[in-house]
Amino acid sequence: MSPQSSRSPVRLLAPAALILFAIVLVFVLSSSGLGGGQEETGKSPAGSPRTERTTTERPPGRPPQKAVYVVETGDTLGAIAVDTDVPVETIQELNPELDPQTLVAGQEIKLRE
């Protein structure tokens, strides 16, 4: 008997299973948006949907519409300033206890007195 005839066809099962696992993994990662491909717009870094924000045009010098802004996941002080049309310096003056590096979702920030 030759050494070739004593090998079992089951030996091909492990490489086939590995290839199938890799294909499934690539499919799952690409459909979840974590595959490193093109990032979907409107997604936060954690992959959760982010609400689209638009700024409203208003004349210069007019106070902001809201007195308080509620921080959302992924917000930065600069982004809040742009979204609310309130300068970062004003936000910091109105909120002296505010640490721009530790913004927490749900935190309220004063935009005007």
N, C-alpha and C positions, 0 to 999 in steps of 0.2 A: 504494500500500500504506500502511495506517495504522500508526502507531508501536506500537499495541497488538498487531497481528498478528505483528510481528517479534520480540516477546519470547519467549524460550524457557520452557517449563514447568519447566526445570531450575532456574530462579531461585528456586523455592519449596523446593528441596532444603536449602539452608543454614538457613533458619528452622526447618524441620521437624527437621533434625538437632540443632539447638540445643535445641529443646523436648524431643526424645527424650532427649538427654544430661541435661537438668535433671531429668526424671522418674526416670531411672536413678540419678542422683546422690542424689536425695532418698530413693529406696528403699534404696540401699546404706547411707546414713548412718543411716536410721531402724532398719534391721535390725541394725546394729552397735552401736547405743546411743550414738552420737556426734552424733546429729542435734539435740541440744538439747531434745528432748522430755522426757517424764518419765524420770527416772533409774531404772534398775532397782535394787532393793535388793540388798545383798550384793555390790556391785561397787566396786572401788577406783577412784580417779580415773583410772587408766590404762585402765580397762575390763577388767582381768583379774579373774576370780572371786576372791572373798575368802571365807575359811572363816567360818562362823557360830560365834560364841563365846557361850557361856553361863557365867554365874558360878554357882558352887555356894554354897549357903548353908552357913555354918559359924559356930560360936559366936565371939563377939568374943574377941580375945586368943590364939586358936589360930594357930600358925604356918601359912604357906601350904603347899599340897601339894607344890609343886616348889621346888627350890633354885635353879634356873636357868630363865630365860625366853628363848626364841629369838625375836628380832625378826622380824616379817613385814612385807612391803611395806605402807606406809601407816600403820604404827604410830606412835603418839606416846607420850611418857612418861606423860601423863595417862590415855590409853586402857589402857596396860599396867597402871597402878596400879589402875584400875577392874576390869579383867579378872582380875587376880591377887589383888585385895583387899589389896594392899600399898601403903601411902602413898608418894607421890612422894618425900617427904623421906627415907624409909627406903631407897628404891631409890638415891637420890643418895648417901647415906652409905655404902652397901655398894659403890657403884661410883664412887669419886671421879674416875676418869678419863673417865667418861661425859659426853658432850656431848649434851644433849637435842635440839639442832638438827641433829645429824648422825647419827641412828640409821640403821643399814644392815641390810637384810634378811640374816638369818643370824647377826647379832651376838648373843652370849650376854650376858645381864644377870643378875647375882646377885640373888636375892630374899630369901635368908637365909644366915646363916653356916653 
